[in-house]
Amino acid sequence: MSYGSASSIKPIVAEYDANDKAPTFGKVLHYLSIILVVQEYERAVIFRLGRLLQGGARGPGIFFILPCIDTYARVDLRTRTYDVPPQEVLTKDSVTVSVDAVVYYRVSNATVSVANVENAHHSTRLLAQTTLRNTMGTRHLHEILSERQTISGNMRVQLDEATDAWGIKVERVEIKDVRLPVQLQRAMAAEAEAAREARAKVIAAEGEQKASRALREASEVIGDSPAALQLRYLQTLNTISAEKNSTIVFPLPIDLLTYFMKTHEAATLFGNNNQQQLSDMQSSM
């Protein structure tokens, strides 16, 4: 059985070696690759030889990078809370106040937050401080104290528009506290106390006026009906006996007093008539 010459075997061996180089190089890269894992709330932005890898951020789960060729940045997508330090602000009506706030934000686009800005979190925090100062500087003091929800909403819209190019989403802005100078607090307290006293005096005067009108109407009713005074007296006795059971009440009939009053008036009138007759007799003599 003939297997052919040596010259006919060499091209076959050469072709085999050439075809075996490619899979061997791929296997070497595959073995040298590093396996990484990112959590559900994380994303990995990969750069290969300085260029952003196509397909966007990787994750969650397992992904591979090539050593000395790929670099990656891990980005956290969870909401972060930033407590804005107190800012000394001069309001529109020239009052100095200290205002602090809380900003809630998160990374909405991991690739943009890495590629478009050096430090997205630091930039967002500095912008939040500047926006707080600028917003409060265009408001009067009474607006800052009474319209916190409106001011917070306007700040959130401004921050969200500015940080959209950085891949940051501002979810909420809340103004925590507005601290006033001590002298201004005392002045406002004195003003509020004076206003309350003035309203109290007006209310008391109106009550006295209404009470006097009611008493006048009651006196007219009692004057038209003499029995109403006695009924009112009995009602007063009933109230006193119900509220203060230990009080001893001696009822005095009003009719008896009326009889004595009529007798006194008649005696007075009779005495005046007698004196008048005596004076007439003396004058005639």
Backbone as CSV, one residue per row, in Angstrom:
resi,resn,N_x,N_y,N_z,CA_x,CA_y,CA_z,C_x,C_y,C_z
1,MET,0.860,-1.180,0.000,0.000,0.000,0.000,0.890,1.222,0.000
2,SER,0.670,2.153,-0.874,1.521,3.330,-1.053,0.870,4.514,-0.357
3,TYR,1.664,5.300,0.441,1.148,6.480,1.172,1.543,7.789,0.492
4,GLY,2.254,7.713,-0.606,2.658,8.927,-1.317,4.030,9.368,-0.881
5,SER,4.552,10.359,-1.581,5.902,10.849,-1.291,5.875,11.849,-0.158
6,ALA,7.096,12.197,0.301,7.214,13.160,1.401,6.766,14.545,0.994
7,SER,6.976,14.904,-0.285,6.566,16.240,-0.759,5.064,16.411,-0.726
8,SER,4.357,15.342,-0.890,2.891,15.441,-0.871,2.364,15.545,0.551
9,ILE,3.142,15.163,1.531,2.695,15.228,2.921,2.947,16.612,3.522
10,LYS,3.977,17.327,3.130,4.346,18.615,3.725,3.254,19.687,3.609
11,PRO,2.642,19.877,2.463,1.579,20.900,2.412,0.439,20.615,3.366
12,ILE,0.129,19.377,3.600,-0.971,19.036,4.496,-0.604,19.417,5.929
13,VAL,0.627,19.153,6.343,1.078,19.510,7.691,1.117,21.007,7.868
14,ALA,1.605,21.724,6.869,1.663,23.184,6.934,0.279,23.785,7.057
15,GLU,-0.678,23.255,6.319,-2.052,23.772,6.382,-2.651,23.531,7.759
16,TYR,-2.339,22.438,8.368,-2.859,22.111,9.700,-2.313,23.061,10.749
17,ASP,-0.998,23.374,10.652,-0.392,24.278,11.617,-0.948,25.689,11.485
18,ALA,-1.173,26.121,10.262,-1.695,27.473,10.045,-3.111,27.612,10.608
19,ASN,-3.924,26.609,10.420,-5.300,26.671,10.923,-5.368,26.526,12.446
20,ASP,-4.361,25.955,13.050,-4.389,25.722,14.494,-3.937,26.943,15.291
21,LYS,-3.303,27.935,14.625,-2.807,29.106,15.341,-3.967,29.984,15.834
22,ALA,-4.985,30.184,15.014,-6.100,31.072,15.375,-6.841,30.586,16.598
23,PRO,-7.303,29.371,16.644,-8.000,28.945,17.852,-7.097,28.927,19.071
24,THR,-5.812,28.685,18.877,-4.908,28.702,20.026,-4.798,30.105,20.613
25,PHE,-4.709,31.153,19.785,-4.618,32.542,20.255,-5.919,32.950,20.956
26,GLY,-7.036,32.512,20.392,-8.318,32.817,21.041,-8.444,32.130,22.378
27,LYS,-7.950,30.887,22.445,-8.010,30.198,23.725,-7.139,30.878,24.763
28,VAL,-5.959,31.385,24.332,-5.059,32.064,25.271,-5.727,33.319,25.827
29,LEU,-6.375,34.129,24.931,-7.076,35.329,25.399,-8.230,34.968,26.328
30,HIS,-8.874,33.871,25.986,-9.993,33.451,26.817,-9.525,33.038,28.210
31,TYR,-8.401,32.359,28.266,-7.889,31.920,29.555,-7.324,33.090,30.368
32,LEU,-6.788,34.088,29.664,-6.223,35.238,30.358,-7.275,36.251,30.786
33,SER,-8.481,36.154,30.277,-9.535,37.110,30.629,-9.934,36.942,32.091
34,ILE,-10.351,38.072,32.674,-10.722,38.102,34.085,-12.238,38.126,34.188
35,ILE,-12.764,37.301,35.077,-14.207,37.231,35.292,-14.564,38.155,36.444
36,LEU,-15.499,39.046,36.201,-15.971,39.983,37.223,-17.486,39.860,37.364
37,VAL,-17.967,40.263,38.511,-19.400,40.202,38.816,-19.833,41.555,39.377
38,VAL,-20.939,42.064,38.871,-21.527,43.292,39.401,-22.900,42.958,39.969
39,GLN,-23.294,43.709,40.998,-24.556,43.468,41.669,-25.732,43.975,40.836
40,GLU,-26.931,43.688,41.323,-28.141,44.103,40.619,-28.236,45.624,40.495
41,TYR,-27.738,46.336,41.490,-27.833,47.798,41.502,-26.586,48.467,40.936
42,GLU,-25.703,47.717,40.276,-24.467,48.273,39.741,-24.379,48.027,38.236
43,ARG,-23.535,48.841,37.585,-23.214,48.681,36.175,-21.718,48.914,36.002
44,ALA,-21.145,48.246,34.979,-19.715,48.372,34.689,-19.541,49.002,33.315
45,VAL,-18.840,50.125,33.266,-18.527,50.807,32.013,-17.104,50.408,31.619
46,ILE,-16.933,49.751,30.451,-15.662,49.162,30.037,-15.036,49.998,28.920
47,PHE,-13.736,50.262,29.041,-12.941,50.939,28.012,-11.891,49.948,27.516
48,ARG,-11.826,49.735,26.210,-10.835,48.848,25.592,-9.854,49.680,24.786
49,LEU,-8.633,49.703,25.253,-7.580,50.511,24.639,-7.995,51.976,24.547
50,GLY,-8.658,52.450,25.589,-9.045,53.848,25.674,-10.369,54.184,25.032
51,ARG,-10.950,53.289,24.298,-12.214,53.562,23.620,-13.350,52.863,24.366
52,LEU,-14.487,53.539,24.400,-15.646,52.989,25.096,-16.155,51.764,24.357
53,LEU,-16.339,50.690,25.080,-16.781,49.449,24.469,-18.238,49.572,24.037
54,GLN,-18.515,49.066,22.840,-19.873,49.156,22.308,-20.822,48.260,23.104
55,GLY,-22.060,48.650,23.094,-23.075,47.890,23.826,-23.460,48.489,25.148
56,GLY,-22.814,49.590,25.540,-23.178,50.246,26.790,-22.580,49.569,28.003
57,ALA,-23.111,49.898,29.143,-22.604,49.361,30.407,-22.982,47.890,30.557
58,ARG,-22.140,47.138,31.246,-22.363,45.727,31.472,-22.971,45.517,32.870
59,GLY,-23.785,44.487,32.939,-24.352,44.126,34.225,-25.865,44.225,34.224
60,PRO,-26.484,43.659,35.246,-25.836,42.965,36.368,-25.459,41.536,36.008
61,GLY,-24.578,40.939,36.810,-24.151,39.574,36.564,-22.669,39.489,36.253
62,ILE,-22.310,38.495,35.405,-20.915,38.204,35.079,-20.525,38.883,33.767
63,PHE,-19.303,39.408,33.711,-18.739,39.924,32.469,-17.229,39.693,32.503
64,PHE,-16.599,39.782,31.314,-15.178,39.469,31.161,-14.433,40.713,30.694
65,ILE,-13.214,40.887,31.188,-12.323,41.938,30.709,-10.960,41.321,30.423
66,LEU,-10.225,41.943,29.513,-8.886,41.480,29.147,-7.849,42.266,29.937
67,PRO,-6.952,41.607,30.598,-5.951,42.321,31.391,-5.025,43.136,30.496
68,CYS,-4.647,44.293,30.983,-3.742,45.223,30.297,-4.349,45.817,29.037
69,ILE,-5.555,45.478,28.719,-6.221,46.014,27.530,-7.496,46.767,27.917
70,ASP,-8.265,46.149,28.813,-9.537,46.741,29.232,-9.398,47.379,30.603
71,THR,-10.093,48.475,30.763,-10.286,49.110,32.066,-11.783,49.339,32.248
72,TYR,-12.206,49.290,33.464,-13.639,49.441,33.699,-13.870,50.322,34.927
73,ALA,-15.077,50.903,34.975,-15.514,51.726,36.112,-16.834,51.178,36.619
74,ARG,-16.909,50.947,37.904,-18.130,50.423,38.518,-18.995,51.594,38.974
75,VAL,-20.271,51.601,38.574,-21.187,52.697,38.866,-22.353,52.165,39.688
76,ASP,-22.661,52.863,40.772,-23.772,52.498,41.655,-25.025,53.255,41.208
77,LEU,-26.116,52.546,40.989,-27.355,53.149,40.502,-28.340,53.465,41.616
78,ARG,-28.007,53.202,42.859,-28.947,53.449,43.944,-29.081,54.946,44.229
79,THR,-30.221,55.301,44.824,-30.479,56.710,45.155,-29.567,57.150,46.286
80,ARG,-28.973,58.316,46.118,-28.091,58.864,47.136,-28.743,60.097,47.768
81,THR,-28.385,60.320,49.022,-28.908,61.457,49.781,-27.773,62.411,50.090
82,TYR,-27.990,63.674,49.746,-26.979,64.692,50.013,-27.577,65.766,50.904
83,ASP,-26.992,65.923,52.069,-27.432,66.941,53.022,-26.680,68.236,52.720
84,VAL,-27.372,69.181,52.116,-26.740,70.452,51.747,-26.408,71.219,53.024
85,PRO,-25.174,71.626,53.226,-24.823,72.364,54.452,-25.538,73.709,54.488
86,PRO,-25.722,74.282,55.688,-26.420,75.584,55.787,-25.746,76.658,54.952
87,GLN,-26.572,77.382,54.204,-26.094,78.431,53.318,-26.607,79.784,53.820
88,GLU,-25.687,80.734,53.990,-26.070,82.091,54.364,-26.561,82.814,53.115
89,VAL,-27.834,83.184,53.124,-28.472,83.748,51.937,-29.040,85.118,52.286
90,LEU,-28.898,86.069,51.376,-29.511,87.390,51.496,-30.764,87.406,50.638
91,THR,-31.920,87.511,51.266,-33.183,87.446,50.534,-33.396,88.716,49.714
92,LYS,-34.481,88.716,48.979,-34.783,89.854,48.097,-35.108,91.111,48.882
93,ASP,-35.646,90.944,50.105,-35.947,92.106,50.951,-34.837,92.374,51.968
94,SER,-33.599,91.946,51.633,-32.383,92.282,52.402,-32.420,91.731,53.827
95,VAL,-32.806,90.468,53.969,-32.785,89.783,55.260,-31.838,88.586,55.138
96,THR,-30.914,88.469,56.075,-29.950,87.370,56.052,-30.540,86.160,56.782
97,VAL,-30.627,85.039,56.082,-31.160,83.804,56.665,-30.194,82.669,56.358
98,SER,-30.282,81.615,57.163,-29.481,80.414,56.969,-30.419,79.277,56.571
99,VAL,-30.190,78.713,55.390,-31.086,77.704,54.829,-30.283,76.445,54.535
100,ASP,-30.846,75.289,54.896,-30.253,74.005,54.521,-31.331,73.127,53.904
101,ALA,-30.896,72.168,53.073,-31.834,71.336,52.312,-31.270,69.933,52.175
102,VAL,-32.096,69.043,51.613,-31.714,67.660,51.333,-32.043,67.372,49.872
103,VAL,-31.087,66.754,49.152,-31.253,66.427,47.732,-31.153,64.911,47.576
104,TYR,-32.128,64.329,46.893,-32.141,62.893,46.588,-31.923,62.735,45.074
105,TYR,-30.865,62.015,44.692,-30.542,61.849,43.269,-29.968,60.464,43.048
106,ARG,-29.911,60.057,41.782,-29.355,58.759,41.413,-28.771,58.859,40.006
107,VAL,-27.949,57.858,39.638,-27.360,57.786,38.303,-28.357,57.086,37.386
108,SER,-28.813,57.780,36.355,-29.772,57.206,35.413,-29.092,56.599,34.191
109,ASN,-27.893,57.093,33.824,-27.150,56.588,32.677,-25.694,56.419,33.111
110,ALA,-25.283,55.177,33.331,-23.937,54.925,33.844,-22.851,55.341,32.858
111,THR,-23.062,55.094,31.574,-22.048,55.432,30.563,-21.816,56.926,30.496
112,VAL,-22.901,57.696,30.476,-22.776,59.158,30.393,-22.147,59.721,31.659
113,SER,-22.493,59.168,32.826,-21.947,59.692,34.081,-20.448,59.478,34.189
114,VAL,-19.903,58.482,33.470,-18.463,58.236,33.490,-17.750,58.995,32.377
115,ALA,-18.363,59.059,31.203,-17.687,59.620,30.029,-17.811,61.130,29.913
116,ASN,-18.868,61.732,30.453,-19.108,63.154,30.221,-18.648,64.061,31.350
117,VAL,-18.408,63.545,32.538,-18.022,64.382,33.674,-17.013,63.613,34.500
118,GLU,-16.091,64.370,35.121,-15.031,63.716,35.891,-15.589,63.048,37.142
119,ASN,-16.404,63.774,37.899,-16.998,63.234,39.120,-18.439,63.718,39.181
120,ALA,-19.355,62.857,38.792,-20.760,63.266,38.685,-21.338,63.608,40.053
121,HIS,-21.005,62.862,41.087,-21.571,63.101,42.414,-21.082,64.424,42.994
122,HIS,-19.809,64.691,42.894,-19.265,65.947,43.420,-19.832,67.147,42.663
123,SER,-19.963,67.028,41.359,-20.512,68.122,40.561,-21.966,68.384,40.919
124,THR,-22.731,67.331,41.135,-24.139,67.501,41.495,-24.279,68.184,42.847
125,ARG,-23.432,67.844,43.794,-23.519,68.447,45.121,-23.156,69.926,45.094
126,LEU,-22.120,70.278,44.354,-21.768,71.694,44.248,-22.872,72.483,43.547
127,LEU,-23.457,71.900,42.522,-24.546,72.572,41.831,-25.764,72.735,42.731
128,ALA,-26.016,71.770,43.610,-27.145,71.885,44.537,-26.953,73.063,45.495
129,GLN,-25.750,73.253,45.988,-25.482,74.394,46.864,-25.684,75.717,46.137
130,THR,-25.169,75.811,44.920,-25.303,77.047,44.149,-26.761,77.329,43.805
131,THR,-27.494,76.304,43.427,-28.907,76.490,43.084,-29.716,76.932,44.300
132,LEU,-29.404,76.379,45.476,-30.105,76.785,46.693,-29.883,78.262,46.994
133,ARG,-28.661,78.723,46.862,-28.362,80.131,47.127,-29.040,81.037,46.106
134,ASN,-28.975,80.669,44.837,-29.585,81.507,43.807,-31.101,81.564,43.939
135,THR,-31.719,80.440,44.277,-33.183,80.406,44.394,-33.658,81.225,45.583
136,MET,-33.007,81.096,46.728,-33.417,81.850,47.902,-33.147,83.339,47.758
137,GLY,-32.149,83.709,46.963,-31.849,85.121,46.781,-32.881,85.875,45.977
138,THR,-33.742,85.180,45.278,-34.788,85.831,44.477,-36.146,85.823,45.163
139,ARG,-36.208,85.429,46.435,-37.473,85.319,47.170,-37.476,86.262,48.369
140,HIS,-38.683,86.738,48.713,-38.856,87.499,49.947,-38.895,86.551,51.141
141,LEU,-38.738,87.122,52.329,-38.681,86.301,53.533,-39.995,85.572,53.774
142,HIS,-41.118,86.260,53.598,-42.406,85.603,53.847,-42.668,84.488,52.837
143,GLU,-42.142,84.625,51.609,-42.287,83.551,50.627,-41.451,82.329,51.013
144,ILE,-40.254,82.557,51.539,-39.404,81.440,51.959,-40.043,80.673,53.111
145,LEU,-40.708,81.391,54.013,-41.305,80.750,55.177,-42.617,80.045,54.855
146,SER,-43.350,80.525,53.859,-44.692,79.988,53.595,-44.785,79.144,52.335
147,GLU,-43.815,79.214,51.427,-43.903,78.511,50.145,-42.719,77.562,49.963
148,ARG,-42.479,76.727,50.935,-41.342,75.811,50.857,-41.547,74.754,49.781
149,GLN,-42.767,74.247,49.654,-43.031,73.209,48.658,-42.807,73.733,47.245
150,THR,-43.261,74.952,46.977,-43.075,75.531,45.639,-41.600,75.756,45.338
151,ILE,-40.874,76.274,46.309,-39.438,76.514,46.112,-38.696,75.198,45.908
152,SER,-39.053,74.167,46.663,-38.402,72.864,46.507,-38.656,72.290,45.118
153,GLY,-39.891,72.430,44.622,-40.202,71.938,43.274,-39.413,72.668,42.201
154,ASN,-39.284,73.987,42.326,-38.503,74.751,41.339,-37.025,74.355,41.368
155,MET,-36.494,74.135,42.551,-35.094,73.706,42.648,-34.890,72.335,42.010
156,ARG,-35.814,71.423,42.221,-35.682,70.084,41.632,-35.677,70.148,40.114
157,VAL,-36.544,70.985,39.539,-36.595,71.109,38.077,-35.285,71.688,37.544
158,GLN,-34.762,72.719,38.193,-33.507,73.328,37.740,-32.342,72.352,37.831
159,LEU,-32.249,71.630,38.951,-31.162,70.668,39.097,-31.278,69.524,38.095
160,ASP,-32.484,69.052,37.860,-32.673,67.921,36.943,-32.285,68.306,35.522
161,GLU,-32.637,69.518,35.113,-32.270,69.964,33.767,-30.757,70.121,33.622
162,ALA,-30.096,70.617,34.659,-28.648,70.856,34.570,-27.849,69.557,34.625
163,THR,-28.317,68.578,35.385,-27.568,67.326,35.555,-27.973,66.244,34.559
164,ASP,-28.878,66.536,33.654,-29.283,65.523,32.674,-28.113,65.144,31.755
165,ALA,-27.258,66.111,31.432,-26.093,65.823,30.586,-25.034,65.004,31.304
166,TRP,-25.130,64.882,32.617,-24.174,64.091,33.392,-24.710,62.703,33.719
167,GLY,-25.897,62.370,33.236,-26.488,61.078,33.543,-27.041,60.976,34.940
168,ILE,-27.408,62.112,35.544,-27.914,62.163,36.916,-29.393,62.528,36.876
169,LYS,-30.190,61.842,37.668,-31.614,62.123,37.807,-31.887,62.602,39.226
170,VAL,-32.345,63.861,39.363,-32.689,64.421,40.676,-34.142,64.061,40.961
171,GLU,-34.347,63.272,41.997,-35.684,62.773,42.312,-36.461,63.708,43.228
172,ARG,-35.797,64.317,44.190,-36.523,65.111,45.186,-35.586,66.112,45.839
173,VAL,-36.147,67.279,46.175,-35.425,68.317,46.918,-36.343,68.808,48.032
174,GLU,-35.826,68.829,49.252,-36.610,69.260,50.401,-35.809,70.288,51.197
175,ILE,-36.463,71.408,51.534,-35.857,72.423,52.389,-36.080,72.014,53.845
176,LYS,-35.003,71.817,54.584,-35.121,71.323,55.953,-35.479,72.430,56.936
177,ASP,-34.686,73.478,56.968,-34.869,74.488,58.013,-34.445,75.845,57.479
178,VAL,-35.122,76.875,57.994,-34.788,78.266,57.697,-34.550,78.958,59.033
179,ARG,-33.315,79.301,59.317,-32.969,79.923,60.594,-32.805,81.431,60.407
180,LEU,-33.500,82.182,61.276,-33.474,83.638,61.226,-32.551,84.167,62.311
181,PRO,-32.025,85.395,62.158,-31.237,86.007,63.227,-32.073,86.208,64.491
182,VAL,-31.387,86.226,65.644,-32.096,86.321,66.928,-32.851,87.642,67.029
183,GLN,-32.250,88.737,66.605,-32.918,90.035,66.684,-34.180,90.061,65.823
184,LEU,-34.091,89.445,64.647,-35.261,89.399,63.782,-36.358,88.524,64.394
185,GLN,-35.985,87.440,65.045,-36.974,86.602,65.715,-37.696,87.377,66.818
186,ARG,-36.956,88.164,67.590,-37.587,88.954,68.644,-38.517,90.003,68.054
187,ALA,-38.094,90.661,66.990,-38.949,91.677,66.365,-40.226,91.060,65.817
188,MET,-40.088,89.895,65.175,-41.276,89.228,64.638,-42.203,88.763,65.755
189,ALA,-41.621,88.296,66.870,-42.448,87.871,67.999,-43.189,89.046,68.614
190,ALA,-42.515,90.193,68.755,-43.181,91.382,69.297,-44.298,91.857,68.372
191,GLU,-44.040,91.811,67.081,-45.070,92.218,66.115,-46.275,91.287,66.176
192,ALA,-46.026,90.004,66.262,-47.132,89.054,66.332,-47.922,89.216,67.633
193,GLU,-47.212,89.473,68.746,-47.901,89.667,70.025,-48.771,90.918,70.000
194,ALA,-48.237,92.008,69.430,-49.034,93.234,69.337,-50.261,93.041,68.450
195,ALA,-50.103,92.311,67.364,-51.246,92.060,66.480,-52.304,91.214,67.190
196,ARG,-51.875,90.233,67.983,-52.838,89.411,68.715,-53.575,90.236,69.775
197,GLU,-52.848,91.105,70.488,-53.500,91.944,71.487,-54.511,92.886,70.848
198,ALA,-54.161,93.442,69.690,-55.105,94.331,69.001,-56.362,93.575,68.590
199,ARG,-56.189,92.359,68.053,-57.361,91.565,67.679,-58.193,91.187,68.904
200,ALA,-57.516,90.904,70.021,-58.253,90.558,71.233,-59.090,91.732,71.732
201,LYS,-58.529,92.940,71.693,-59.290,94.115,72.115,-60.488,94.362,71.209
202,VAL,-60.301,94.192,69.921,-61.414,94.381,68.990,-62.506,93.357,69.244
203,ILE,-62.118,92.108,69.464,-63.107,91.057,69.729,-63.849,91.327,71.034
204,ALA,-63.112,91.787,72.084,-63.757,92.088,73.360,-64.745,93.248,73.220
205,ALA,-64.356,94.276,72.449,-65.261,95.408,72.237,-66.522,94.981,71.486
206,GLU,-66.354,94.154,70.486,-67.523,93.659,69.761,-68.426,92.824,70.666
207,GLY,-67.823,92.029,71.560,-68.630,91.252,72.499,-69.404,92.133,73.461
208,GLU,-68.758,93.192,73.986,-69.453,94.115,74.878,-70.601,94.816,74.157
209,GLN,-70.365,95.173,72.899,-71.428,95.834,72.138,-72.626,94.918,71.933
210,LYS,-72.359,93.683,71.566,-73.459,92.738,71.384,-74.175,92.445,72.704
211,ALA,-73.386,92.345,73.802,-74.000,92.088,75.104,-74.885,93.241,75.545
212,SER,-74.444,94.487,75.318,-75.272,95.643,75.686,-76.571,95.685,74.892
213,ARG,-76.480,95.355,73.606,-77.712,95.307,72.811,-78.655,94.231,73.324
214,ALA,-78.104,93.076,73.665,-78.955,92.002,74.187,-79.584,92.390,75.518
215,LEU,-78.835,93.085,76.408,-79.394,93.531,77.682,-80.489,94.571,77.489
216,ARG,-80.283,95.450,76.513,-81.325,96.447,76.250,-82.615,95.785,75.772
217,GLU,-82.486,94.812,74.879,-83.674,94.098,74.422,-84.325,93.318,75.562
218,ALA,-83.493,92.735,76.440,-84.056,92.009,77.573,-84.789,92.938,78.539
219,SER,-84.210,94.114,78.781,-84.887,95.070,79.676,-86.213,95.538,79.105
220,GLU,-86.277,95.701,77.787,-87.544,96.088,77.166,-88.594,94.999,77.321
221,VAL,-88.177,93.738,77.168,-89.116,92.636,77.330,-89.596,92.538,78.771
222,ILE,-88.670,92.675,79.732,-89.045,92.596,81.146,-89.937,93.766,81.532
223,GLY,-89.668,94.958,80.978,-90.511,96.113,81.274,-91.928,95.941,80.758
224,ASP,-92.087,95.295,79.627,-93.431,95.070,79.086,-94.193,94.015,79.874
225,SER,-93.513,93.063,80.502,-94.159,91.970,81.236,-93.560,91.902,82.632
226,PRO,-94.284,92.370,83.663,-93.734,92.332,85.032,-93.461,90.919,85.524
227,ALA,-94.218,89.921,85.035,-93.985,88.545,85.497,-92.667,87.978,84.983
228,ALA,-92.102,88.564,83.930,-90.843,88.063,83.383,-89.701,88.226,84.374
229,LEU,-89.752,89.305,85.203,-88.699,89.508,86.189,-88.707,88.404,87.231
230,GLN,-89.925,88.017,87.666,-90.016,86.950,88.646,-89.558,85.617,88.057
231,LEU,-89.912,85.328,86.792,-89.461,84.097,86.154,-87.942,84.078,86.002
232,ARG,-87.394,85.225,85.680,-85.943,85.309,85.554,-85.268,85.073,86.901
233,TYR,-85.888,85.605,87.967,-85.344,85.410,89.309,-85.382,83.937,89.704
234,LEU,-86.494,83.288,89.419,-86.598,81.866,89.736,-85.606,81.034,88.921
235,GLN,-85.392,81.413,87.664,-84.419,80.687,86.835,-83.003,80.849,87.381
236,THR,-82.697,82.028,87.866,-81.376,82.257,88.461,-81.194,81.411,89.713
237,LEU,-82.252,81.338,90.551,-82.168,80.495,91.742,-81.959,79.032,91.377
238,ASN,-82.633,78.575,90.325,-82.472,77.186,89.882,-81.047,76.906,89.425
239,THR,-80.467,77.857,88.708,-79.084,77.691,88.239,-78.107,77.648,89.401
240,ILE,-78.282,78.537,90.372,-77.374,78.575,91.528,-77.487,77.308,92.342
241,SER,-78.715,76.832,92.559,-78.891,75.616,93.341,-78.349,74.385,92.639
242,ALA,-78.341,74.385,91.293,-77.812,73.239,90.553,-76.294,73.225,90.543
243,GLU,-75.667,74.392,90.450,-74.204,74.467,90.366,-73.557,74.410,91.742
244,LYS,-74.152,75.056,92.735,-73.570,75.117,94.078,-74.605,74.556,95.056
245,ASN,-74.511,73.270,95.293,-75.510,72.615,96.131,-75.389,73.004,97.600
246,SER,-74.223,73.433,98.037,-74.041,73.801,99.446,-74.546,75.197,99.759
247,THR,-74.947,75.940,98.791,-75.435,77.303,99.004,-76.883,77.279,99.495
248,ILE,-77.156,78.024,100.537,-78.514,78.132,101.080,-79.187,79.335,100.441
249,VAL,-80.287,79.105,99.791,-81.011,80.154,99.079,-82.323,80.424,99.800
250,PHE,-82.565,81.683,100.121,-83.827,82.084,100.746,-84.669,82.791,99.699
251,PRO,-85.703,82.153,99.213,-86.525,82.791,98.174,-87.343,83.950,98.737
252,LEU,-87.414,85.013,98.028,-88.174,86.201,98.420,-89.178,86.499,97.327
253,PRO,-90.476,86.466,97.634,-91.485,86.713,96.584,-91.383,88.134,96.045
254,ILE,-91.397,88.235,94.769,-91.327,89.547,94.125,-92.631,90.313,94.330
255,ASP,-93.753,89.590,94.404,-95.046,90.265,94.584,-95.101,91.005,95.919
256,LEU,-94.481,90.425,96.939,-94.461,91.094,98.243,-93.700,92.401,98.177
257,LEU,-92.564,92.365,97.504,-91.800,93.602,97.336,-92.580,94.623,96.539
258,THR,-93.291,94.155,95.554,-94.093,95.085,94.744,-95.171,95.757,95.592
259,TYR,-95.775,94.996,96.528,-96.814,95.551,97.409,-96.237,96.647,98.295
260,PHE,-95.059,96.368,98.883,-94.436,97.369,99.744,-94.022,98.602,98.937
261,MET,-93.564,98.369,97.726,-93.172,99.503,96.886,-94.381,100.358,96.563
262,LYS,-95.530,99.741,96.275,-96.744,100.500,95.979,-97.226,101.255,97.227
263,THR,-97.131,100.606,98.400,-97.550,101.256,99.642,-96.684,102.467,99.937
264,HIS,-95.371,102.305,99.715,-94.454,103.425,99.943,-94.741,104.575,98.981
265,GLU,-95.028,104.256,97.752,-95.341,105.312,96.781,-96.635,106.036,97.176
266,ALA,-97.659,105.266,97.662,-98.926,105.902,98.071,-98.726,106.797,99.275
267,ALA,-97.920,106.317,100.257,-97.667,107.131,101.443,-96.912,108.401,101.074
268,THR,-95.986,108.282,100.215,-95.232,109.456,99.786,-96.143,110.454,99.086
269,LEU,-97.002,109.946,98.233,-97.934,110.824,97.516,-98.921,111.487,98.472
270,PHE,-99.419,110.740,99.502,-100.339,111.295,100.487,-99.663,112.364,101.330
271,GLY,-98.413,112.103,101.705,-97.692,113.100,102.487,-97.453,114.360,101.689
272,ASN,-97.160,114.233,100.443,-96.958,115.418,99.606,-98.243,116.218,99.474
273,ASN,-99.380,115.524,99.379,-100.672,116.222,99.265,-101.020,116.963,100.554
274,ASN,-100.803,116.360,101.724,-101.069,117.017,102.992,-100.208,118.243,103.184
275,GLN,-98.951,118.105,102.804,-98.051,119.252,102.940,-98.481,120.367,102.016
276,GLN,-98.988,119.993,100.855,-99.444,121.005,99.926,-100.688,121.729,100.468
277,GLN,-101.589,120.983,101.110,-102.789,121.601,101.686,-102.411,122.531,102.841
278,LEU,-101.480,122.133,103.678,-101.071,122.988,104.775,-100.450,124.294,104.256
279,SER,-99.685,124.167,103.218,-99.079,125.372,102.667,-100.114,126.289,102.066
280,ASP,-101.149,125.691,101.463,-102.227,126.526,100.876,-103.001,127.226,101.979
281,MET,-103.247,126.542,103.112,-103.991,127.154,104.238,-103.174,128.284,104.854
282,GLN,-101.915,128.077,105.001,-101.085,129.137,105.557,-101.047,130.358,104.658
283,SER,-101.028,130.112,103.397,-101.004,131.248,102.476,-102.334,132.021,102.453
284,SER,-103.439,131.286,102.657,-104.737,131.966,102.664,-104.940,132.776,103.929
285,MET,-104.360,132.365,105.047,-104.475,133.116,106.273,-103.551,134.347,106.193
